[in-house]
Structures are given as structure tokens and as C-alpha cells.
Amino acid sequence: MRTIGVVTTSRADYGIYRPILRKIEADPDLKLELFVTGMHLLPHFGLTVREIEADKFEIAERVEMLLASDEPGAIAESMGLGTIGFGKVFARRRPDILVVLGDRFEMHAAALAAVPFGIPIAHIHGGELSQGAIDEVFRHSLTKMSHLHFVSTEGHGRRVRQLGEEPWRVVVSGAPALDQLGLLRLMSREDLERAFGLRLETGFLLVTFHSTTLEIDQAEKQIEELLRALKEAGRPAIATMPNADPGGRLIWDRIQRASREGANLQIVMNLGTQAYFSMMALADAMVGNSSSGLIEAPSFKLPVVNIGNRQKGRERARNVIDVGYSKNEIVQGIRKALDPAFRDSIRDLVNPYGSGNASGIIVSTLKQVGLGGKLIVKRFHDQP
């Protein structure tokens, strides 16, 4: 039996992983070892490990690593704690392949710890760009530590090969988050209101705004401009919690204060995948800088106002309206997104991130790939 270790750090990557985890569990030749860390284990972020427990996945190890601060020094220390913690885990457990996803520093800590143990690493969502965030560095570093690459588009695969990875290691799988669109039952407006204590008025905006970590000194100004824009737009809005990045707590504090002060803004800490997709299906537009606006929203034909530089360089479909950080630019973007003519123009949109069969491709490759020296010994592949 082949053991597949999977590292999950937050609600965001867990929602992407879920169809992969189900397929691993269902295969009699595979054993799942789920390693839970990061935001999952903190009450401040909704203690989302409970969602994993509710799904009845067995948790192999819990690795505490995040300090109660998002200052740069605390993030650096958390990375060190994560590497130490996962080093201890891999001394006890050594999966045949370790799966990591995306560009988070928590993922990077886990992969770094796996390297001295000679554990093959499979990376999902490599080759993408997020030029406004420190995550960009972690993503490409994870690529160089990894032995298999499951990329969401051919363009992203080309970037991974450009980094010197041998072509046979790169598999264009599509984005696994899209696999769930045909499997999840979307919640009704009434179900969402009961589950989260919300008031979902017609025409609401779904808002997710993270810190642009290479512009950390601008975080306060950026969130204030967004809140002013939402007020001027005059639409009801539902805001979700930002990630554990430098500046994230400041952003969340400002959003909470605006909600308390009577702005037409409601907040929810953690929606989970089913509720988040259900919100996307009901919203008139998304506003913020989340990757979900670029990867999942096209499948809902949902207009997205993408603010600033956090997602700069990432492939996007026609549903995305890129704007700057000023109140006026954001308001103009919202007005364009709400224009019926714009929504009509994207009704035939095809999602560039795939059609929903990524998890099958990924799990089949994890099961069949040879585990010998060819996989673990990497050779730099020079481009012609």
C-alpha cells in the first residue's frame, strides 16, 4: 500500500484538497496521512480543523506553528517552528509521497522539513504568479523542492519547465477546486442565512480582501479605501476573513469596526467550501483580491473586481475587472461589474483553469508514478 501524505494549512487549501482526499481514501491501494497545521488550529481563524473532523478524515498529525501575531518577525519564527515540527513528524512517519499546495509559508515549512528525509514532494498549483505577495517566492521555491508538479493550465506548466523542471514531471491537471462544482449541493439563500446568522439581501457583494504583503506599509490605507468604496457603492456586502499574513489582523479589525459602525456590511469568519460556492452563486459580484475570483468565479459567470497587485501576473478570464486601490477606481469597477451588459458579455465564459476532473488525474499519477531513483534524483532541464 502506498502512503500519500497531504499538508493542509487553512480553509482555503482544504476546500481545494477535498475531492483529492476523497479519491485517495476510496482507493484500496492508497493510504491517506493528513497533516494539519497553520490557521486550522487557531480559534482566531475559526478553528477550521473542526471542518476536517466533521468530514471524518483521520488526522495523522497536528503541527502547531503559528504565533499570535502577524508581524514579519512572528511570521519568520512561525516558519522555523513549522520546519521543526514537521521534522519531528517525518522522523515518526515517512509517507511515500508528500502533497503540498500553492504558495503559503506554512506549506513551505513542511516541504523544507521533508527534503532531508528524501521524501518525494508533489506540488499542486505551481507556475502561477502573485507578484504583489511574498507568496510568489514560496511558490517557486516549492517548485524547486518538488518532484511532481500538478499545474492548473498549460501556461503555468510552461513556467515550471522554464524553472528547469524535467517535462515528464509536469502534469496539466486543471484546478482541483473546480471538481467540487458538480458534486456539492449549493445552499439556498435561506439555508445560508440560518447557518451563519446573515441577512442576504438581493444584489449583495461578496468581499474577500487579503494583505498585499509586498506593500505591507499600505495595508491600512488600502482597506480604508475599500471600505469607503463599499459605502459609496451602496450595495449590501458580506466580508470573509483574510489570511494569516502580515497586515491581516489590521485588515480584519478595520472590517469588524466598519460592520459595528452600521455600514451595510456583514462579516463571517469562515464559510467553508459549500457555503462559499453558494455565496458565489447568489452574489451579484465579488470584490477584493482573492485567488478564488480568478480560479473559481469564472465557473459561476460571476463578475469580479480584483483590487491591486496581489494577483498580478496570474491568468484570468474576462469576468475579472482589474482596478487600483483608490476608492474611485474600486467604485468604478463595482459599477462596471453590476452593469447588466457586462454580465451578459461573460455568459459564454469558459474557465481557463479546467472543467472539473483534476483530482482523478492527480490521484492516478500519485498511484502509478515510480518511487525509485528516477523520481527522487532531479536533473535541471535546460530550455532549448
N, C-alpha and C positions, 0 to 999 in steps of 0.2 A: 504494500500500500504506500502511495506517495503522499507525503505530508506537505500541505500548502499553508504557509504562514501568511497572515494578512494583517497589516498595521492600519488601524483606524484611529483618527485623532479628534474628529469632530462630527457634528451632524451633517456637515456638507459632504465629506468623503464617504461617510457611512451610507447616505442616500444613494450615492453612485455605486457603491460596492454591492448593495443588497442583492441584485439579480445574480451577481457572480458568486456570492456566498451561498445562495440557494442551489446553484448548479454544482458547486463543489460538494456540498452536503449530500446532494442526491446521487452522486457518483460513487458506486461501491469501491472503486479503485483509488479514491482520494480521501484524505483525512484533512479536515479544516482545523487550524490552530489560529484563533483570533486574538490579537494583541491590542489591548485598548489603552489609550493614553490621552494626554492633552486635555482639550476642553471637555471631553466626555466626562471627566472625573471631577469637575468643579461645579459646585452649586451656583456660582455666579453666572455660568453659561447654561444653566438649566439641568445639570446632572444628566446629560443625554445618554449616559450608559444605560439608563432605565429603558430607553427605546430598544437597545440591543437585547436586554433581558426579556422585554415583552415579546420580541420576535423569537425568543427561545434559542438563540445561538449560544453555544457554550463558550465562555470566555476563558482562554488558556492562561492569560496573564494580564494584570493591570499594572501599568507603569506610571507612577506619579512623577511629573516633571515640571509642571507649570508653577511658577511663583505667583503670588497675589499682587502682581504689578505688571504693567505693560511698558515700563521704561526700557530703553535699549540694554542697559546693564542686566536687568532682570531677564530679558529675552535670551541674552548670551549665556547667563547662568543656567537658565532652563534647558538650553540646548546641551550644556555639559551634563546636567542631571539626567537628561533623557538618554544620552550616549552611555553613561554609567549604568543606568537602569536596564537598558536593553542589552548591554554587555553581560550583565548578570543573568538575564533571561536566556540569552543564547548559550551561556555556559551550561544551563539546565536543559534547554530544548534547542534542537537544531533542525529546523524544517528543511525539507529538500529544496524548496524554493520559497523565497520571501517576496510578497507582493506589496508594493508601495504605490502611492498615487499622488500626482500633482506636484505641488511646489511649496509645501509648508515646512517650516523649520523643524517641526516635530517629526515629520517623515524623514527629514534629512538626518536627524539624530539616530533614528532607528537603523537606517541604511548604513550609516557610518559605523555603527557598532557591529553590523553583520560582516563587514569587509574582512577583519582579521580571522573570522571563523571560516572563511571560504564558502559562505552561503550564497548561492546564485540569487540574484535580485531581478525581479520583473517589475518594470515601471510602467504605469498607465498615465496617459496624457503628457508624454514628453514632446519636445519640439515646439511647444506653444510659447507665446510671448506675453508678458505682462510688465511692460517696460517702466511702469510707474511704481513698482513694488520691489522690495528686496527678495520677494519670492522668485523673481526671474533667475537670480543666482542659484537658489536652491534647486530649481527645476533642472537646469543644465548640469549642475553638479550631480544630481541624482542620475541623470542620463549616463554620465561617465562612470558611475559606480555600478550601473545595472548591466545585466547580461541579456535581457529580453526587453523589447520596447513595444508596447501596445499603444499606437498613436491614433488620434481621432480623425485625421484627414491625411491625404497623400502629401499635401504641402508640409504638414508637421513631420511626416516621415522623412521627407527630403532634408529637413533641418537636422534631424537626428543623424542621418547618414553624413551630413556635412560636418558634424561634430566628430567624425572618424569612426562611427559605429559600422560594423560589417552589415551589409544589406540583408543577409539571411536572418539577422537578429531582429529586424524591424517588421512588425505586423500592423497593417492598417485595419484596425478593428471597428472604428467608429467610437462614439462616446457611450459608455455603458449606462449612463443615467437615462438615456432615451429608451432603453429596453423596458423600463417600467411603465411607459406611457400606455402600452397595450395591456398591461397586467393589473394596474392599480384601479380600484373603483374611486372615481373622483367624488369628493364630498359635496353635498349640496350647500347652498348659502345658509340654510337653517342649521345644518349639521355643524358647520364651521362656527356659527355664532354661539351655539350651545357649548361646543367643545372648548372654545377659547374665550368666552365671555365678550365677544366682539359685537359691533354693530356695523354690518356690512351694507352700506348704502349703495345704491346704484351708481356706477361710474367711478368707483374708488380707484386709487393708485396704490400699487404695491411698491414699497420703498425698502431697498437694502443698500446701505452705504458703508463701505469699509474704509479704513485709513489707507491713504496712498503713502506707503511707508518711505518712499524716497523724497517725500515732501512733508515730513512729519511736522515741521515748524509751521505749516499752513493748515493743519488739521482743524483748528478751532475756527478759522475764517471760512474754510470750505463747508463745514457743517452748518455754520450760521447762514451762509449764502443759500444753501439748500433749503433750510427751514424757512427762510424769508420767501423763497420761490414757491414753496408749497403753500404758504399762506396766501400769496398773491394769486396763485392758480385757482384757489377757492374750491378745490376738489377734496372730498374725504380721502384720507390716506391711512394705510396700515404699514407700520415700520417694523422690521425684524432686527435682531441684534447683530452687531458687527463681530468680526473675528477677534481672536486674542492677539492682535498686532499692536505695535507701538502706536498710541493715539486712539486705540479702540475704545477704551473706557471713557475718555473725554467725549468722543462722539456719542456714545450711549447715554452719558449723563445729560448732554445737551438735548437729545431726543426725548428723554424722560421728562426733562424740565418743560420742554415745549408742550408735551402732552398734558402735563399738570396745569399749565397756564391757560388751557382752554383752546389751544389750536385744534383744528379739525383733524387731529392726528391720534390714532390709537397705536399701541405697541404690543408686541408679543415676543417673548424671549426665544421660543423655539417652536416652529410649526411642524417639523418633520416632513418627510418627503411627500406623503399623501396629501397633507393639508397644504403644503407649499405649491404643489402642482395644481391643487384645486383652486387656490387663490389665483394662480396664473390664468386658469381657465375663466375665472369670473372678472378679473381686473380689466379696466379699460386701457391701462398702460403700466409698465414698470419704470421706476425712476431710481437711479443710483449708479453703482459701479461694480455690481456682482457679475461673475462669470456666467451665472445662470441666465442672465439676459442675452448672452451671446450663444450659449450652448443649448439650453432647453427651450427658451422663449420662442425661437423660430417654429418649433413644432406646434405651438399654440396660436401661431399667426399673431403674436402679441407685440404691439409697438413697445420699444424700449428707448428711454432717454438715458444714454450712457454718459456719465459725467467724468470729465478729466482724463487723467493719464493711466489710471490703474490697469486698464485693459488694453492699453495702446500696443498695437502690433499683432493682436490676436485676430484670427479670421472671424469675419462677421457677415451675416446675411443682411438683406435690405430692410429688415424690421428695426435695425439699430440706427438711432439718431445720435450722433456724437456731438456733445456740447462742451463748453468750457465750464469754469467753476462759478462764474458770476451769476447773481440772481437773474438778471435779464436774459442771459443765454439759456439758463435752465427753464425759465418760464416760456421762452420761445420754443424750446424743444418740446415741452409738455403740450403746448398748443398745437404743434405740428402732429404729435403723436395722437392727439384726440380728434384731429380733423378726419371726418369720415372718408375723405378722398384718400388719405394716407393708408388707412386700414384697408380700403378696397384695393389699393395698389399692391398689398402683400398677401392677398388671399391665395395666390398660387405659389406661395413661397415654398421652396424645398430646403430643408435643413442641411447645411453643409457638413454637419457632424454625424450624419448617418441616419439609418432608418430603424434601428432598434434590434440588432442581432449581435451586438458587441460581446455580450457575456458568453455566448456559445463559442465564438471564435477564441476568446481569451482562455476559457477553461479547457477547450480541446487542445490548445497549444501547450498549456501548463501540464496537461496529462501526457502528451506524446513526446515532448522535446527530450532529447537525450541529456542525461545528467553528468556525463563524463567530462574529460578534459577539454573537449571542443567547446562546451558551454562556458566553463569557468575561466579558461585562458583566453583573454581578449587580445585581439590584434588591431592596431589602428589601421583603418581603411582609408587610404588617401584617395581623394576625388580625382578623376581624370583631369 
